[in-house]
Amino acid sequence: MSKEKNYKLLQGNEACVEGALAAGMKFFAGYPITPSTEIAEISAQKLPKIGGKFVQMEDEISSMAAIIGGSLAGLKSMTATSGPGFSLMQENFGYACITETPCVVVNVQRGGPSTGLPTSPAQGEIMQAKWGTHGDHPVIALTPNSVQETYELTIKAFNLAEKYRTPVILLMDETVGHMREKMMVKDASEIEIINRKKPTCKPEDYVPFKADEDMIPPMASFGEGYRYHVTGLTHAESGFATNGSNDIASSFLERIVNKVEKNIDDFSYYENYKMDDAEIAIVAFGGVSRAAMQAIDNMREAGMKVGMFRPITMWPVLEKQISELGSKVKEIYVAEENLGMYYYEVDRIAGKKCPVKKINKVNGAATTPQEIVDAVKGGK
């Protein structure tokens, strides 16, 4: 422990809770499931000490419903899960999208389908994070690759949820969730905190889903005297169902998607590693990106001009940056612990500019630097 900085040796899942508390989380509802269980355990220990509430729910369906309710009542709310639990949350995740309810969903990924690989490294929910719930809907998903970044991205996840009135996914993986590293816990004065925009009108003048010019409506908390209707039906500004109005339905759906998609520059987080002169790019994220960095160092020593583009914002996809990447290098390899989920996005965006190839692993073991080196040298 440093006298000047508050350093701790923490697990990624522990760092997630530290970040959530720093961001102002006051309510957690969840059901324990590996490899995310520590997030629930530590939240249960720490929330009561600061006046917050923890509830272990009977399943992940109710967990997602509970954090929506907690947020509507004014509390910054979070849940955590993995694999099958994330699947169970999807209908209520869509409810959070359509009701514009800010909350954070942590998904510490595992292999699937079904029970799959409960405690093994995998990145099995990349596409589910984007398309898991039905219909068009807004999605922000952030992916850390270290304990420190898990802490910081959890804070950003809460800030983005509050700013854009939408659920935000922290898309971790088992490698990051269970690794231990030295991490600096920031002083409160060093942390930017964003809170939801509140109404300034009289309660009787409040129109709950009337958006400002930024496409985001002010949000009153239940119990503050602002009465309004919340429904999973497509609704008008009043909160009540559109009753068959096609124009209202389309403008509403376009607005809740565009408030995220049109502001992607506000949260386009990514890292370039040794890309200045790179002729070959490895796209990797989460735990796999750590193996990719070592692989790149090894290939650089052998005289190969290889670099890494690491998306931190997974969704919305970083179209502009990936397109520029395709114009800069001779070939791209996408390394991920699934059978090619993010590869298809990279190939869609950059595939007409240069060859895009896969490096995949789904056997429950972590990707090694040598496997990446062998794949690139072999030109697979």
C-alpha positions in Angstrom: 0.0 0.0 0.0 1.5 3.3 -1.1 1.4 6.3 1.2 0.6 8.6 -1.8 -1.7 6.4 -3.8 -4.3 3.8 -2.7 -2.9 0.7 -4.4 -4.6 -2.7 -3.8 -4.1 -6.2 -5.1 -7.5 -7.1 -6.5 -9.2 -9.6 -8.7 -11.0 -8.2 -11.7 -14.4 -9.0 -10.3 -13.4 -7.2 -7.1 -12.3 -4.2 -9.1 -15.7 -4.1 -10.8 -17.4 -3.7 -7.4 -14.9 -1.0 -6.4 -15.7 0.9 -9.6 -19.4 0.5 -9.2 -19.3 1.9 -5.6 -17.1 4.8 -6.8 -19.7 5.6 -9.5 -22.5 5.7 -6.9 -24.1 2.2 -7.1 -26.6 1.9 -4.3 -28.6 -1.2 -5.4 -27.5 -4.6 -6.7 -29.8 -7.5 -7.5 -28.4 -10.7 -8.8 -28.1 -14.5 -8.8 -24.7 -16.0 -8.3 -23.2 -17.7 -11.4 -19.6 -18.5 -12.2 -17.4 -16.8 -13.2 -19.1 -13.6 -12.0 -20.1 -14.8 -8.4 -17.5 -12.6 -6.6 -19.2 -9.5 -7.9 -22.4 -10.5 -6.1 -20.6 -11.6 -2.9 -18.6 -8.4 -2.5 -21.6 -6.2 -3.3 -23.5 -8.0 -0.6 -20.7 -7.3 1.9 -20.1 -3.6 1.0 -23.4 -2.1 -0.1 -25.1 -2.3 3.4 -22.1 -0.4 4.9 -22.9 2.7 2.7 -26.6 2.6 3.0 -27.1 0.6 -0.2 -29.2 -2.5 -0.8 -28.3 -6.0 -2.0 -30.9 -8.6 -2.9 -30.2 -12.1 -4.1 -32.9 -12.9 -6.5 -34.4 -16.3 -7.4 -33.0 -16.1 -10.9 -31.6 -13.8 -13.6 -35.0 -12.9 -15.0 -36.0 -11.3 -11.7 -32.6 -9.8 -11.2 -32.8 -7.7 -14.3 -36.4 -6.7 -13.4 -35.3 -5.7 -10.0 -32.5 -3.4 -11.1 -34.9 -1.7 -13.5 -37.2 -1.0 -10.6 -34.3 0.2 -8.4 -33.2 2.6 -11.1 -36.8 3.9 -11.7 -36.9 4.6 -7.9 -33.7 6.7 -8.3 -30.9 4.4 -7.3 -27.9 3.6 -9.5 -28.3 -0.1 -10.1 -26.3 -3.1 -11.3 -26.5 -6.8 -11.8 -23.8 -9.3 -12.8 -24.1 -12.7 -14.6 -22.6 -15.0 -17.2 -23.7 -17.2 -20.1 -27.0 -18.8 -19.3 -27.9 -16.0 -16.9 -27.3 -13.4 -19.5 -29.6 -15.3 -21.8 -32.4 -15.2 -19.2 -32.0 -11.4 -18.8 -32.6 -10.6 -22.4 -36.3 -9.9 -22.4 -36.0 -7.5 -19.5 -32.9 -6.0 -21.0 -35.1 -5.0 -23.9 -37.6 -3.6 -21.4 -34.8 -1.4 -19.9 -34.0 -0.2 -23.5 -37.6 0.7 -24.4 -38.3 2.4 -21.0 -34.9 4.2 -21.2 -33.9 3.0 -17.7 -30.3 3.5 -16.9 -28.6 0.4 -15.3 -25.4 -1.6 -15.7 -25.2 -5.3 -16.6 -21.9 -7.0 -16.0 -21.4 -10.2 -18.1 -18.3 -12.2 -17.2 -18.3 -14.4 -20.3 -18.0 -18.1 -20.5 -18.4 -20.7 -23.2 -21.6 -22.1 -24.4 -24.2 -23.0 -25.5 -26.3 -24.0 -22.5 -24.2 -24.7 -19.3 -21.1 -24.9 -21.5 -17.8 -24.1 -19.8 -18.7 -22.5 -16.4 -15.3 -21.6 -15.1 -13.1 -21.5 -18.2 -11.9 -18.6 -20.4 -14.2 -17.8 -23.3 -15.7 -14.8 -25.1 -18.9 -16.5 -26.0 -21.4 -13.6 -25.7 -20.0 -11.0 -28.1 -22.9 -11.2 -30.5 -25.4 -11.8 -27.7 -24.5 -8.5 -26.2 -25.5 -6.8 -29.4 -28.5 -8.9 -30.6 -29.6 -10.8 -27.5 -32.9 -9.1 -27.1 -35.4 -8.9 -29.9 -36.1 -5.9 -32.0 -34.0 -2.9 -32.8 -32.6 -1.4 -29.6 -29.6 0.7 -28.3 -26.6 -1.1 -27.0 -23.4 0.1 -25.3 -20.9 -2.6 -24.4 -17.4 -2.0 -23.0 -14.7 -4.6 -22.7 -11.7 -4.3 -20.3 -8.4 -6.3 -20.5 -7.0 -5.6 -17.0 -8.0 -5.2 -13.4 -7.3 -1.4 -13.5 -9.4 -1.0 -16.6 -12.2 -3.0 -15.2 -12.4 -0.5 -12.3 -12.3 2.5 -14.7 -14.7 1.1 -17.3 -17.3 0.2 -14.6 -17.4 3.9 -13.7 -17.7 4.8 -17.3 -20.5 2.2 -17.7 -22.5 3.9 -15.0 -21.8 7.4 -16.4 -22.9 6.3 -19.9 -26.0 4.6 -18.6 -27.0 7.8 -16.7 -26.1 10.2 -19.5 -27.9 8.3 -22.3 -30.7 6.7 -20.2 -29.9 3.2 -21.4 -28.6 -0.1 -20.0 -24.9 -0.5 -20.5 -23.1 -3.9 -20.6 -19.6 -4.4 -19.1 -18.5 -7.3 -21.2 -15.8 -9.0 -19.2 -14.3 -12.5 -19.7 -13.2 -15.1 -17.1 -9.5 -14.3 -17.6 -10.0 -10.7 -16.6 -12.6 -11.4 -14.0 -10.4 -13.8 -12.1 -6.9 -12.4 -12.6 -5.2 -10.5 -9.8 -3.2 -7.3 -10.4 -2.1 -4.2 -8.5 -4.7 -1.6 -9.0 -5.0 2.1 -8.0 -8.3 3.1 -6.3 -8.8 6.7 -7.2 -9.7 9.5 -4.8 -13.3 10.7 -5.2 -12.0 14.1 -6.4 -10.3 12.4 -9.4 -13.4 10.6 -10.7 -15.9 12.1 -13.1 -19.4 11.2 -12.0 -22.4 11.7 -14.3 -25.9 11.6 -13.0 -29.1 11.4 -14.9 -30.8 14.6 -16.2 -33.7 15.6 -13.9 -36.8 17.5 -14.9 -37.0 21.2 -13.9 -40.7 21.7 -14.6 -43.6 21.3 -12.2 -44.8 17.8 -11.7 -48.1 18.5 -13.4 -46.2 19.7 -16.5 -43.9 16.7 -16.8 -44.0 14.8 -20.0 -41.9 11.7 -19.1 -40.6 10.7 -22.6 -40.3 14.1 -24.3 -36.7 14.3 -25.4 -34.6 17.4 -25.3 -32.5 18.4 -28.3 -29.9 15.8 -27.2 -32.6 13.0 -27.8 -32.6 12.2 -24.1 -35.7 12.9 -21.9 -35.2 14.2 -18.3 -35.9 11.4 -15.8 -37.9 11.8 -12.6 -37.6 9.2 -9.9 -40.7 7.4 -8.6 -41.6 8.9 -5.3 -40.6 12.5 -6.2 -44.2 13.6 -7.1 -43.9 13.1 -10.8 -46.5 10.6 -11.8 -45.9 8.7 -15.1 -46.6 5.5 -16.8 -43.9 3.0 -17.7 -44.6 0.3 -20.2 -42.8 -2.2 -22.5 -45.1 -1.2 -25.3 -43.9 1.3 -27.9 -45.1 4.5 -26.4 -45.7 8.2 -27.0 -44.1 11.0 -25.1 -46.8 10.6 -22.5 -45.6 7.1 -21.7 -48.8 5.5 -22.9 -48.9 3.1 -25.8 -48.9 4.6 -29.3 -52.3 2.9 -30.1 -51.4 2.1 -33.7 -49.7 5.4 -34.6 -47.0 4.4 -37.1 -45.3 7.8 -37.2 -45.0 7.9 -33.4 -43.7 4.3 -33.2 -41.0 4.8 -35.8 -39.8 8.2 -34.5 -39.6 6.8 -31.0 -37.6 3.7 -32.0 -35.3 5.7 -34.2 -34.7 8.1 -31.3 -33.7 5.6 -28.7 -31.3 3.9 -31.1 -29.9 7.2 -32.5 -29.2 8.7 -29.0 -26.5 6.0 -28.8 -25.4 5.4 -32.4 -25.2 9.1 -33.2 -23.0 9.8 -30.2 -20.5 7.0 -30.7 -17.6 9.6 -30.8 -18.3 10.3 -27.2 -17.4 6.8 -26.1 -15.2 5.4 -28.9 -12.6 3.7 -26.6 -9.8 1.7 -28.2 -6.0 1.1 -28.0 -3.4 0.9 -30.7 -0.3 -1.2 -29.8 2.8 -0.8 -32.0 0.6 0.2 -35.0 2.7 3.1 -36.3 4.6 1.0 -38.9 2.5 -2.2 -38.7 1.8 -4.2 -41.9 -0.1 -6.9 -40.1 -2.8 -6.0 -37.5 -4.2 -8.3 -34.8 -7.6 -7.3 -33.5 -8.0 -8.7 -30.0 -9.9 -7.7 -26.9 -10.4 -8.7 -23.3 -8.0 -11.4 -22.0 -7.0 -12.4 -25.5 -5.5 -9.0 -26.1 -2.9 -9.6 -23.4 -1.7 -12.7 -25.2 -1.7 -10.7 -28.4 0.6 -8.1 -27.0 3.2 -10.6 -26.0 2.8 -12.3 -29.4 3.4 -9.0 -31.1 6.6 -8.4 -29.0 7.9 -11.8 -30.0 7.2 -11.2 -33.7 8.7 -7.8 -33.6 11.9 -9.4 -32.3 11.9 -11.6 -35.3 11.6 -8.6 -37.6 7.8 -8.8 -38.4 5.9 -5.5 -38.5 2.9 -6.5 -36.4 0.6 -4.4 -34.2 -2.7 -4.6 -32.4 -5.9 -2.8 -32.5 -7.9 -3.4 -29.3 -11.5 -2.3 -29.3 -12.6 -1.3 -25.8 -16.0 -0.1 -27.0 -17.4 -3.3 -28.5 -20.8 -2.0 -29.3 -21.7 0.1 -31.2 -18.9 -1.3 -33.4 -16.1 1.1 -34.1 -16.8 1.4 -37.8 -14.5 4.4 -38.5 -11.5 3.0 -36.7 -11.8 -0.5 -38.2 -12.2 1.0 -41.6 -9.1 3.1 -41.2 -7.3 0.0 -40.0 -8.2 -1.9 -43.2 -6.8 0.9 -45.3 -3.5 0.9 -43.4 -2.3 -2.7 -43.1 -1.8 -5.6 -45.6 -3.8 -8.1 -43.5 -5.8 -8.4 -40.3 -6.1 -11.3 -37.9 -9.0 -11.3 -35.4 -8.1 -13.3 -32.3 -11.0 -14.3 -30.0 -12.2 -17.1 -27.8 -15.2 -18.1 -29.9 -15.6 -19.3 -33.5 -15.5 -15.8 -35.1 -18.2 -13.6 -33.7 -16.3 -10.3 -33.9 -14.4 -11.5 -37.0 -17.6 -11.1 -39.0 -17.9 -7.4 -38.0 -14.2 -6.7 -38.8 -14.5 -8.5 -42.2 -17.7 -6.6 -43.0 -16.0 -3.3 -42.4 -12.4 -3.9 -43.6 -12.7 -7.1 -45.7 -12.9 -5.2 -49.0 -9.6 -3.4 -48.2 -7.4 -6.2 -47.0 -7.7 -9.9 -46.1 -9.3 -10.6 -42.7 -8.5 -13.9 -41.1 -9.5 -15.8 -37.9 -7.6 -17.0 -34.9 -10.1 -18.9 -32.7 -10.1 -21.0 -29.6 -13.1 -22.6 -27.9 -11.6 -25.5 -25.8 -11.8 -23.7 -22.4 -8.1 -22.9 -22.2 -6.7 -19.4 -22.4 -5.2 -18.3 -25.7 -1.4 -18.3 -25.6 1.0 -15.9 -27.3 2.6 -18.8 -29.2 -0.7 -19.8 -30.7 -1.2 -16.3 -32.1 2.4 -16.3 -33.4 1.9 -19.6 -35.1 -1.3 -18.5 -36.7 0.2 -15.3 -38.1 3.4 -17.0 -39.3 1.3 -19.7 -40.9 -0.9 -17.2 -42.6 -4.1 -19.1 -41.6 
